[in-house]
Amino acid sequence: MKYLVISDIHANLDALEATLAAADDYERVLVLGDMVGYGANPNEVIDLIQGLPVTAIIRGNHDKVCAGIDGIDGFNPVARMAIEWTASALTADRRAWLAALPQGPVRVDDLTEICHGTPHDEDQYVFDPGDAGQALRSAQRPLCLYGHTHVPAVYAAKAPAATDDRWQSLTDHTLESTAPVPGSAFVVTLDDRSRYLVNCGSVGQPRDGDPRAAYGILDTTARSVTIVRTRYDVTAAMAKIVAAGLPDALARRVLRGR
């Protein structure tokens, strides 16, 4: 099976359309949350996702607050303005759809599970091996795909011992971490004796200095995850943000990929 892995679209319709056009060799789709927030097309993005062959989908923190099921405390002023704008722009049926999305982690199959932040906390960020080690200890499948940070990253760990609770003894210094550099596709080959935590990046608001949309292809037959970048009309996305009255900082962030 080939899965398209998409996360953190953030209402960027131009980036999502370009991603779907570029990633034409897939059978099913995994959606890792944050479909709305920041961008100017929340309703259109939801409609497009609803038409995809989705196997598993979970909510993100922006999905929760824009749907009114979580509070806005903890968000910076720019994010708050985007959340308030999105909440008012969403139609009632689309808001209800967002509110009904399940919380991660969600099992896909015997190989894979998906979460937004980490398996033990959907809102926690993974920024370093300490965060990754905690996430891997709580994961229930060999491969955990996550989002939330908007930065592609790969963490891998060999099994410490041949016991049922071997992953609970995982220490952070046993982790191998990789930050895929912007450029060509980055392939992660999945070893049977290892556990993986993989972030394929953000479709709609990358934050690694590369403004191109990021997505992943999970091939369960080849046992690989490929992280891919594709260009889209950033200028059009920026113009929509400005025209909607959203903060100019959000338009600049899309351009910079930061």
Backbone bond lengths (Angstrom), bond angles and torsions (degrees), N, CA, C in turn:
res aa  C-N    CA-C-N  psi(-1)  N-CA   C-N-CA  omega(-1)  CA-C   N-CA-C  phi
1 M - - - 1.456 - - 1.518 109.69 -
2 K 1.325 116.58 138.20 1.452 122.23 174.48 1.522 109.17 -112.17
3 Y 1.335 115.53 120.09 1.455 121.87 179.34 1.529 110.33 -107.29
4 L 1.319 116.35 136.17 1.448 121.86 166.20 1.520 107.05 -84.68
5 V 1.332 117.00 127.08 1.460 122.50 -178.73 1.528 108.02 -108.94
6 I 1.334 116.60 117.08 1.463 120.70 179.99 1.521 110.06 -128.82
7 S 1.326 114.88 142.90 1.464 120.51 -178.00 1.515 109.83 -150.42
8 D 1.327 115.73 154.87 1.468 121.93 172.60 1.527 111.93 50.60
9 I 1.309 115.05 57.08 1.466 122.05 177.81 1.527 109.98 -73.98
10 H 1.300 116.54 -38.02 1.463 123.72 174.44 1.532 113.19 52.32
11 A 1.320 114.34 49.29 1.476 121.53 171.90 1.519 112.97 58.98
12 N 1.326 117.33 25.42 1.460 121.79 177.00 1.526 108.12 -96.89
13 L 1.319 115.80 89.25 1.460 121.93 -175.63 1.527 111.57 -64.05
14 D 1.313 117.06 -39.26 1.468 120.37 -178.65 1.531 110.99 -62.20
15 A 1.326 116.61 -41.90 1.461 120.68 179.24 1.523 111.43 -68.15
16 L 1.338 117.06 -39.84 1.462 120.28 -179.97 1.524 111.02 -66.80
17 E 1.318 117.52 -43.77 1.465 120.03 179.09 1.524 111.36 -62.25
18 A 1.322 117.31 -40.51 1.463 120.64 178.41 1.515 111.16 -66.29
19 T 1.324 116.88 -37.61 1.469 121.13 178.26 1.516 110.88 -63.50
20 L 1.317 116.98 -46.29 1.465 120.50 -179.17 1.521 111.23 -65.52
21 A 1.324 116.81 -33.50 1.464 120.06 178.20 1.523 111.22 -71.14
22 A 1.331 116.37 -37.79 1.468 120.71 -177.75 1.522 111.56 -75.62
23 A 1.318 116.92 -37.07 1.463 121.72 -175.69 1.525 109.57 -95.92
24 D 1.328 116.16 70.87 1.466 119.19 -174.85 1.524 113.28 -90.00
25 D 1.336 117.96 -6.93 1.455 121.36 -176.25 1.527 110.43 -104.69
26 Y 1.334 116.58 67.40 1.462 121.19 176.98 1.522 108.98 -145.78
27 E 1.340 114.37 160.63 1.467 119.68 -178.35 1.525 112.42 -107.97
28 R 1.329 116.07 -40.17 1.457 121.10 -177.90 1.530 109.18 -134.07
29 V 1.341 116.19 171.93 1.462 120.98 -174.42 1.529 110.33 -129.16
30 L 1.328 115.24 140.39 1.460 123.24 171.95 1.526 107.73 -115.88
31 V 1.338 117.16 127.32 1.469 122.01 -177.21 1.523 108.39 -117.50
32 L 1.353 116.01 121.16 1.461 121.08 -169.75 1.531 113.70 -102.23
33 G 1.313 117.16 20.56 1.456 120.11 171.13 1.514 116.08 98.48
34 D 1.327 114.73 171.04 1.461 125.57 -175.64 1.520 111.78 57.35
35 M 1.310 114.29 63.34 1.452 121.20 174.89 1.521 111.41 -77.40
36 V 1.349 116.48 -25.00 1.461 120.53 -175.58 1.528 110.44 -123.07
37 G 1.341 114.94 176.52 1.452 121.59 -178.23 1.515 111.02 96.17
38 Y 1.313 116.58 136.91 1.468 125.59 176.74 1.533 113.58 81.10
39 G 1.327 118.75 -48.60 1.455 121.90 -175.58 1.521 113.15 -89.22
40 A 1.342 115.21 177.23 1.462 120.84 -169.40 1.526 114.83 -101.87
41 N 1.334 118.59 0.88 1.471 120.25 -175.54 1.526 112.74 -127.82
42 P 1.311 118.68 57.65 1.473 119.51 -178.28 1.522 113.84 -64.18
43 N 1.329 117.92 -42.46 1.460 120.14 -178.42 1.528 111.41 -66.79
44 E 1.323 116.50 -41.84 1.459 120.53 -178.33 1.528 111.40 -68.21
45 V 1.324 116.93 -37.48 1.466 120.32 177.87 1.527 110.23 -64.57
46 I 1.319 116.68 -44.16 1.464 119.72 178.53 1.526 110.72 -60.71
47 D 1.318 116.87 -44.34 1.465 120.03 178.96 1.521 111.35 -59.13
48 L 1.309 117.11 -42.44 1.456 120.83 -178.61 1.522 110.97 -66.35
49 I 1.316 117.00 -41.39 1.462 120.63 178.65 1.522 111.13 -65.67
50 Q 1.311 116.77 -39.02 1.462 120.26 179.95 1.527 111.90 -62.47
51 G 1.327 117.44 -24.01 1.458 121.33 179.67 1.520 114.28 -89.47
52 L 1.323 117.92 -0.46 1.463 121.44 -178.20 1.532 111.07 -88.35
53 P 1.337 117.41 158.29 1.473 120.87 176.26 1.529 110.85 -79.92
54 V 1.314 116.00 74.60 1.462 122.18 -173.29 1.527 111.01 -82.84
55 T 1.332 116.32 127.73 1.464 121.90 174.24 1.517 111.06 -89.94
56 A 1.337 116.82 -41.16 1.463 120.78 -179.61 1.518 108.84 -146.62
57 I 1.342 115.45 140.51 1.458 121.89 179.73 1.514 108.27 -145.49
58 I 1.330 116.69 141.47 1.458 121.67 178.32 1.519 109.52 -133.45
59 R 1.310 115.52 166.86 1.458 120.89 -179.67 1.533 110.41 -88.64
60 G 1.327 115.14 157.53 1.452 121.90 170.44 1.512 109.95 -114.84
61 N 1.320 116.77 175.98 1.461 119.74 -176.95 1.530 112.33 -65.30
62 H 1.334 118.57 -35.21 1.459 120.46 177.38 1.530 111.14 -71.10
63 D 1.320 116.41 -35.28 1.470 119.41 175.66 1.525 110.34 -60.09
64 K 1.318 116.45 -41.43 1.469 120.92 -178.60 1.529 111.67 -64.66
65 V 1.327 116.24 -49.19 1.466 117.38 -175.16 1.523 111.66 -72.68
66 C 1.317 117.14 -34.92 1.467 119.16 179.23 1.524 111.49 -70.05
67 A 1.333 116.51 -25.45 1.462 120.93 177.40 1.522 111.95 -86.18
68 G 1.332 116.65 -7.15 1.458 120.20 176.63 1.510 115.17 84.34
69 I 1.341 117.34 17.29 1.473 119.19 -179.66 1.518 112.11 -104.23
70 D 1.319 117.49 3.16 1.454 121.64 175.72 1.524 108.20 -147.33
71 G 1.318 116.73 155.33 1.453 121.55 -176.51 1.510 113.13 -79.76
72 I 1.322 114.85 165.52 1.460 121.67 -175.75 1.530 112.12 -92.80
73 D 1.330 116.97 -6.76 1.457 120.78 180.00 1.530 109.74 -59.26
74 G 1.320 115.52 141.37 1.456 120.45 178.90 1.514 113.61 97.74
75 F 1.329 117.52 -12.68 1.460 120.84 177.55 1.530 109.65 -91.27
76 N 1.329 116.46 145.56 1.461 119.74 178.50 1.526 109.83 -73.34
77 P 1.343 117.72 166.78 1.470 120.52 -174.70 1.529 114.10 -57.46
78 V 1.340 118.09 -39.16 1.464 120.34 179.73 1.525 110.31 -66.02
79 A 1.327 116.13 -45.40 1.466 119.66 178.44 1.529 111.11 -62.39
80 R 1.335 116.90 -38.14 1.465 120.33 178.70 1.528 111.25 -62.27
81 M 1.318 116.52 -43.17 1.463 119.72 178.51 1.528 110.60 -61.85
82 A 1.328 116.54 -40.67 1.466 120.43 179.25 1.523 110.95 -66.64
83 I 1.325 116.63 -39.44 1.463 120.94 179.93 1.530 109.95 -64.96
84 E 1.326 116.45 -45.71 1.466 119.75 -179.66 1.527 111.13 -63.46
85 W 1.328 116.58 -41.43 1.462 120.00 177.87 1.527 110.37 -63.25
86 T 1.333 116.90 -44.39 1.467 120.86 -178.30 1.518 111.32 -64.31
87 A 1.330 116.15 -42.93 1.464 119.75 -179.84 1.523 111.48 -59.96
88 S 1.319 116.20 -36.87 1.465 119.30 179.47 1.524 111.96 -78.12
89 A 1.337 117.41 -27.50 1.466 120.86 -178.62 1.527 112.97 -80.50
90 L 1.320 116.75 -27.63 1.466 120.18 -177.95 1.529 111.06 -66.66
91 T 1.319 117.14 138.63 1.460 120.76 172.10 1.520 109.09 -75.53
92 A 1.321 116.88 161.53 1.460 121.04 -175.57 1.520 112.02 -61.30
93 D 1.338 117.64 -40.44 1.455 119.05 -177.61 1.536 111.77 -70.13
94 R 1.314 116.37 -35.72 1.462 118.66 178.94 1.525 110.84 -73.18
95 R 1.311 117.30 -35.00 1.460 120.45 175.59 1.525 110.07 -63.71
96 A 1.318 116.79 -40.77 1.469 120.46 177.97 1.522 111.18 -65.28
97 W 1.319 116.39 -37.10 1.472 120.27 177.68 1.524 110.58 -63.17
98 L 1.332 116.39 -44.12 1.468 120.03 177.04 1.524 111.03 -61.15
99 A 1.316 116.76 -43.65 1.462 121.04 -177.51 1.522 112.10 -63.70
100 A 1.306 117.25 -25.67 1.468 121.38 -177.68 1.531 113.33 -88.85
101 L 1.324 117.81 -4.50 1.471 119.78 -179.29 1.522 110.52 -63.00
102 P 1.329 118.31 142.55 1.467 120.61 -178.97 1.526 112.11 -74.83
103 Q 1.312 114.48 156.46 1.453 122.19 173.54 1.524 109.15 -83.91
104 G 1.322 116.95 139.61 1.452 119.84 174.25 1.518 111.22 -77.05
105 P 1.333 118.82 163.71 1.469 124.84 5.58 1.524 112.38 -82.01
106 V 1.326 115.69 152.86 1.450 122.87 175.22 1.525 108.39 -124.71
107 R 1.310 115.91 130.45 1.461 120.49 178.16 1.523 110.07 -75.98
108 V 1.328 116.07 133.35 1.453 121.93 175.01 1.524 110.41 -95.24
109 D 1.332 116.03 -49.48 1.458 122.95 178.17 1.524 107.85 -161.13
110 D 1.332 118.12 -165.83 1.462 120.53 -178.02 1.526 112.69 -68.87
111 L 1.322 117.29 -17.87 1.456 121.37 179.73 1.515 112.93 -91.96
112 T 1.331 116.99 -38.32 1.461 120.61 -161.51 1.521 114.01 -127.47
113 E 1.318 115.42 143.42 1.460 123.32 166.75 1.522 107.47 -133.28
114 I 1.330 116.25 158.19 1.456 120.47 179.47 1.525 110.14 -124.93
115 C 1.317 115.84 147.80 1.459 121.58 173.82 1.518 107.58 -146.94
116 H 1.325 116.80 167.77 1.465 119.21 176.99 1.526 109.97 -89.80
117 G 1.339 116.63 -56.38 1.455 120.93 178.52 1.512 111.55 -96.74
118 T 1.344 115.95 -75.24 1.470 122.45 174.80 1.523 108.20 -142.09
119 P 1.343 118.42 165.21 1.464 119.62 178.45 1.522 113.44 -63.02
120 H 1.331 117.50 -28.38 1.469 119.87 -177.09 1.526 112.94 -94.93
121 D 1.339 117.97 -11.85 1.468 121.10 -179.93 1.529 107.72 -157.24
122 E 1.316 116.53 110.73 1.464 120.15 -174.78 1.522 113.47 -65.26
123 D 1.339 117.26 -17.42 1.460 120.37 -177.65 1.533 113.82 -104.23
124 Q 1.325 118.05 -0.96 1.465 120.22 -177.61 1.526 110.66 -81.33
125 Y 1.333 115.86 140.44 1.460 121.39 178.12 1.529 110.32 -90.16
126 V 1.336 115.59 147.26 1.464 122.21 172.36 1.522 107.73 -109.36
127 F 1.331 115.54 106.72 1.455 120.50 -177.70 1.526 113.70 -116.49
128 D 1.335 117.74 -15.41 1.454 119.78 -174.67 1.529 109.54 -153.15
129 P 1.341 117.35 173.78 1.471 120.16 -178.55 1.527 113.86 -58.87
130 G 1.339 116.96 -30.54 1.461 118.65 177.17 1.522 111.70 -62.81
131 D 1.331 116.25 -47.09 1.467 120.86 176.65 1.525 110.48 -62.80
132 A 1.339 116.16 -42.15 1.462 120.78 -177.28 1.523 111.57 -66.48
133 G 1.336 116.80 -40.45 1.457 119.80 179.04 1.512 111.93 -61.66
134 Q 1.326 116.54 -41.48 1.464 120.88 177.37 1.524 110.60 -63.16
135 A 1.322 116.54 -41.46 1.459 120.59 179.48 1.528 111.21 -65.78
136 L 1.322 117.31 -43.34 1.462 120.51 -179.66 1.525 111.72 -65.61
137 R 1.329 117.16 -34.27 1.465 119.56 177.98 1.523 111.76 -67.20
138 S 1.330 116.60 -27.11 1.467 119.47 -178.82 1.523 112.97 -95.01
139 A 1.324 117.56 -9.55 1.468 120.83 -179.38 1.525 110.76 -70.23
140 Q 1.327 116.06 150.55 1.462 122.09 -178.57 1.518 112.80 -110.82
141 R 1.327 117.93 -2.50 1.461 121.62 -179.21 1.528 108.87 -130.68
142 P 1.340 117.80 157.53 1.466 120.26 -179.90 1.517 114.00 -58.83
143 L 1.346 116.70 -31.22 1.466 121.06 -179.84 1.520 109.37 -121.33
144 C 1.321 115.81 123.13 1.463 120.95 173.50 1.521 107.78 -116.11
145 L 1.312 116.31 119.29 1.463 122.84 176.30 1.520 108.14 -96.32
146 Y 1.336 116.57 131.08 1.460 120.62 -177.88 1.529 110.48 -136.87
147 G 1.324 115.66 170.37 1.457 121.65 179.73 1.513 110.86 -134.67
148 H 1.337 116.87 -132.44 1.461 124.64 168.77 1.528 114.19 80.25
149 T 1.343 119.04 -41.00 1.468 120.42 -176.43 1.518 112.80 -86.09
150 H 1.337 117.90 -19.11 1.464 123.97 -177.35 1.526 112.19 68.79
151 V 1.309 117.71 16.17 1.469 122.50 -177.53 1.528 109.45 -126.52
152 P 1.333 118.51 121.27 1.469 119.80 177.34 1.527 110.55 -60.10
153 A 1.324 115.83 138.30 1.464 120.73 -179.88 1.521 109.18 -159.65
154 V 1.325 115.09 150.76 1.459 121.38 178.42 1.524 108.62 -134.12
155 Y 1.338 116.74 126.21 1.452 122.58 173.53 1.525 107.78 -121.74
156 A 1.323 116.77 135.02 1.462 120.95 -179.50 1.519 109.61 -136.29
157 A 1.339 115.72 147.53 1.460 120.89 178.78 1.516 109.72 -144.42
158 K 1.311 116.32 134.74 1.455 121.96 173.03 1.520 109.32 -76.21
159 A 1.318 115.94 152.27 1.458 120.35 176.91 1.526 109.54 -62.63
160 P 1.347 119.53 124.78 1.455 121.47 -178.53 1.532 113.53 -67.71
161 A 1.336 115.96 -32.92 1.468 119.52 -177.69 1.516 109.05 -160.23
162 A 1.321 116.65 162.11 1.467 121.46 -176.45 1.519 110.90 -89.84
163 T 1.321 116.80 61.89 1.456 122.28 177.00 1.514 109.03 -130.64
164 D 1.331 115.70 160.66 1.460 119.14 -176.96 1.520 112.42 -63.15
165 D 1.347 116.80 -30.65 1.460 119.48 -177.63 1.525 111.53 -102.77
166 R 1.338 116.77 24.76 1.461 120.30 -173.73 1.524 112.77 -59.13
167 W 1.324 117.65 -31.47 1.462 118.80 -176.79 1.519 112.16 -74.06
168 Q 1.318 116.53 -20.38 1.455 118.62 176.95 1.525 111.60 -70.85
169 S 1.334 116.81 -19.83 1.460 120.36 178.68 1.525 112.04 -92.89
170 L 1.316 116.53 5.48 1.461 120.74 179.90 1.527 109.96 -63.07
171 T 1.320 116.33 130.31 1.457 121.05 176.20 1.521 109.45 -110.71
172 D 1.308 115.50 153.31 1.454 120.06 -172.53 1.532 112.92 -61.57
173 H 1.342 117.12 -30.50 1.457 118.06 -176.75 1.527 112.51 -74.94
174 T 1.334 118.12 -9.04 1.463 120.46 176.69 1.529 111.68 -85.76
175 L 1.312 116.78 -5.46 1.463 120.87 -177.17 1.526 111.05 -79.26
176 E 1.328 115.11 143.07 1.453 121.72 167.98 1.530 106.75 -106.69
177 S 1.321 117.08 129.01 1.459 119.94 -179.13 1.523 109.97 -120.98
178 T 1.337 114.90 143.81 1.455 121.42 -179.88 1.518 108.74 -136.81
179 A 1.322 116.14 133.52 1.459 121.56 173.46 1.522 107.72 -108.19
180 P 1.327 117.95 102.16 1.471 120.05 -179.66 1.526 111.19 -55.53
181 V 1.317 116.98 127.08 1.460 120.42 -179.69 1.524 109.54 -82.30
182 P 1.341 117.19 145.19 1.462 119.73 177.21 1.531 110.92 -56.99
183 G 1.301 116.44 139.03 1.469 120.73 -178.63 1.506 110.35 149.43
184 S 1.304 116.26 -127.82 1.454 121.07 -178.47 1.526 110.76 -76.67
185 A 1.317 116.24 172.17 1.465 121.52 -179.39 1.534 110.01 -61.23
186 F 1.325 115.43 144.36 1.461 122.47 -179.60 1.522 108.14 -112.56
187 V 1.325 117.74 123.56 1.464 122.20 -174.75 1.527 110.23 -107.15
188 V 1.334 115.59 129.42 1.457 122.60 174.30 1.523 107.59 -108.01
189 T 1.323 117.04 115.04 1.460 121.65 177.44 1.524 108.61 -91.63
190 L 1.321 116.62 127.11 1.461 121.76 -172.46 1.527 111.15 -90.93
191 D 1.323 115.58 116.74 1.464 124.34 178.25 1.534 109.21 -83.27
192 D 1.320 117.25 137.86 1.465 121.21 -177.98 1.527 113.10 -61.79
193 R 1.330 117.83 -25.86 1.465 120.53 -175.95 1.530 113.04 -99.73
194 S 1.305 116.53 13.03 1.465 119.75 -178.27 1.516 111.49 -121.80
195 R 1.307 114.41 162.59 1.456 121.94 174.09 1.523 107.82 -119.29
196 Y 1.337 116.19 142.85 1.470 121.05 -171.37 1.523 111.49 -129.06
197 L 1.323 113.72 144.21 1.451 122.96 172.37 1.524 105.72 -125.16
198 V 1.333 117.01 114.12 1.465 120.49 -170.54 1.531 110.34 -128.37
199 N 1.330 115.04 128.69 1.458 122.42 173.24 1.525 107.23 -110.65
200 C 1.322 117.21 117.77 1.468 121.33 -178.79 1.520 113.05 -85.94
201 G 1.336 116.98 2.94 1.461 120.54 177.14 1.515 113.06 92.13
202 S 1.312 115.08 -176.40 1.465 122.16 -175.47 1.520 111.41 -105.16
203 V 1.324 115.59 134.89 1.465 120.24 174.33 1.526 110.34 -69.69
204 G 1.325 116.81 -48.71 1.451 119.89 -166.72 1.508 117.88 -102.40
205 Q 1.350 117.64 -14.84 1.466 119.06 179.83 1.531 110.21 -151.37
206 P 1.333 118.07 69.06 1.474 120.71 178.12 1.528 111.27 -59.22
207 R 1.336 115.23 148.43 1.460 119.89 -179.67 1.528 111.94 -130.87
208 D 1.314 116.61 29.25 1.464 120.43 178.82 1.527 112.05 -111.15
209 G 1.317 116.91 15.44 1.448 120.85 179.45 1.515 114.55 88.95
210 D 1.315 117.17 -2.76 1.472 122.48 178.20 1.526 107.24 -113.21
211 P 1.342 119.15 111.36 1.468 120.75 -175.56 1.519 114.64 -73.38
212 R 1.325 118.41 -8.54 1.463 120.12 -179.78 1.526 111.19 -67.04
213 A 1.314 116.05 147.44 1.459 121.15 177.34 1.531 109.80 -62.39
214 A 1.323 116.11 141.55 1.467 121.58 179.26 1.524 109.91 -116.22
215 Y 1.315 116.22 141.52 1.459 121.64 176.67 1.521 109.14 -153.97
216 G 1.322 116.41 174.84 1.453 120.22 -179.85 1.515 111.96 -130.26
217 I 1.328 115.29 157.58 1.460 122.54 170.88 1.522 107.45 -123.78
218 L 1.313 116.30 114.63 1.464 122.26 175.27 1.511 108.66 -96.21
219 D 1.325 116.74 119.12 1.467 123.40 178.00 1.519 107.24 -109.63
220 T 1.326 117.50 104.07 1.463 120.42 -175.60 1.525 111.80 -73.91
221 T 1.316 118.17 -23.96 1.464 120.76 177.49 1.526 110.28 -73.97
222 A 1.313 116.84 -46.82 1.466 121.29 178.08 1.523 111.95 -79.83
223 R 1.328 117.29 -10.17 1.467 124.11 -176.33 1.531 110.06 52.60
224 S 1.318 113.91 62.78 1.456 119.62 179.93 1.521 110.37 -147.15
225 V 1.333 114.84 154.09 1.457 122.37 170.97 1.524 106.73 -123.44
226 T 1.324 116.44 126.52 1.461 121.34 178.47 1.519 109.33 -112.20
227 I 1.334 116.07 123.07 1.460 121.66 177.79 1.527 108.07 -94.79
228 V 1.329 116.18 125.21 1.464 122.08 -170.65 1.524 110.03 -125.60
229 R 1.332 116.98 148.13 1.467 122.28 172.80 1.521 108.67 -118.28
230 T 1.333 115.68 145.98 1.460 120.28 176.79 1.524 110.09 -141.98
231 R 1.314 115.50 142.66 1.454 120.27 179.24 1.535 110.64 -76.60
232 Y 1.312 115.88 151.03 1.461 121.49 173.31 1.525 108.07 -145.99
233 D 1.311 116.39 175.96 1.470 120.85 -176.74 1.534 109.10 -79.90
234 V 1.323 115.44 85.08 1.461 121.13 -179.30 1.528 110.64 -62.66
235 T 1.313 116.68 -38.34 1.469 120.85 -179.28 1.522 111.23 -59.97
236 A 1.326 117.02 -40.92 1.469 120.50 178.88 1.525 110.76 -65.54
237 A 1.337 116.78 -41.88 1.465 120.39 179.04 1.524 110.78 -63.60
238 M 1.327 116.43 -41.34 1.467 120.45 178.09 1.525 111.18 -62.80
239 A 1.323 116.88 -44.28 1.463 121.02 -178.58 1.529 111.16 -61.39
240 K 1.324 117.00 -38.41 1.464 120.52 179.07 1.525 111.14 -66.26
241 I 1.325 116.66 -39.33 1.467 120.98 178.65 1.526 110.17 -62.00
242 V 1.321 116.53 -46.67 1.460 121.06 -179.74 1.527 110.75 -65.45
243 A 1.336 116.70 -44.72 1.466 120.77 -178.52 1.527 112.16 -63.46
244 A 1.324 116.63 -29.78 1.466 120.26 179.86 1.524 112.53 -76.35
245 G 1.335 116.75 -10.50 1.452 120.21 -178.19 1.512 113.48 86.26
246 L 1.325 116.95 11.75 1.455 121.48 175.74 1.526 109.65 -74.65
247 P 1.324 118.58 159.99 1.472 120.69 -177.43 1.526 112.56 -57.31
248 D 1.337 116.29 137.71 1.458 121.23 178.32 1.527 111.43 -58.75
249 A 1.322 116.98 -28.71 1.465 120.88 -179.75 1.517 111.60 -58.49
250 L 1.322 117.95 -31.26 1.458 121.21 179.46 1.516 111.15 -71.44
251 A 1.325 116.93 -34.50 1.461 120.44 175.58 1.523 110.50 -67.53
252 R 1.327 116.40 -43.68 1.468 119.90 179.34 1.523 111.22 -64.20
253 R 1.316 116.89 -35.10 1.468 120.72 -179.05 1.514 110.89 -66.09
254 V 1.318 117.83 -39.01 1.461 121.46 176.99 1.530 109.86 -62.43
255 L 1.329 116.21 -39.97 1.469 120.34 -178.78 1.522 111.83 -68.10
256 R 1.329 116.37 -40.94 1.465 120.44 -176.28 1.521 113.24 -82.28
257 G 1.324 116.61 -22.20 1.467 119.02 -173.12 1.515 111.52 69.17
258 R 1.320 116.70 33.67 1.464 122.73 -179.27 1.528 111.16 -132.23
